Amino acid sequence: MVRHSVKNRWFVSVEMPKHRRGEQTFARQTKTFPTETEAKQFAKEMLSFKNKIVAGTLLSAYRSARRFISGSQLNRWIEEEES
């Protein structure tokens, strides 16, 4: 049996301001990462721009649970040790 490996297991989604004539709208930019450490590094960089950020694990048939990190949990997640 061949096992498929998931290359990008973590995602970070950042709300980016998008300007139109006379109004401001928001769009999201989402990047995927193979490791939690890389996702944390990107999220830390985006925090300096004061954007709204969420992160988590991608849904996979081989993972029993999905993890979602909201804005209120983001700083604690960035600082925690990887298990």
Secondary structure, DSSP 8 states (H G I E B T S, - for coil): ------S--EEEEEEEEEEETTEEEEEEEEEEESSHHHHHHHHHHHHTTT--EEEEE---TT-S---EE-GGGHHHHHHS---
